[in-house]
Amino acid sequence: MCECLGPGSQSLVVQGADHARLDAELRQWAPQLRRTMILPGCGHWTRQERPAEVTAALADFASSLDSPRHP
């Protein structure tokens, strides 16, 4: 499973956190984590607060994955 995480900087889950350290710790729990991104000024509900940015990031993430091969 490939994973992508993108909370907002104002989310109480990550607010005030050292984002480099958070990224390193997340990779211990999700070794296939491909990327993290923090949306500046956004809260916890990133998909509702910044739908265009989240959609663009998810589309970019999905396009970076290997395409399944069909015989």
Buried (B, 14 or more C-beta within 10 A) or exposed (E): EEBBBBBBBBBEEBEEBEEEEBBEEBEEEBEEBEBBBBBEEBBBEBEEBBEEBBEEBEEEBEEEEEEEEEE
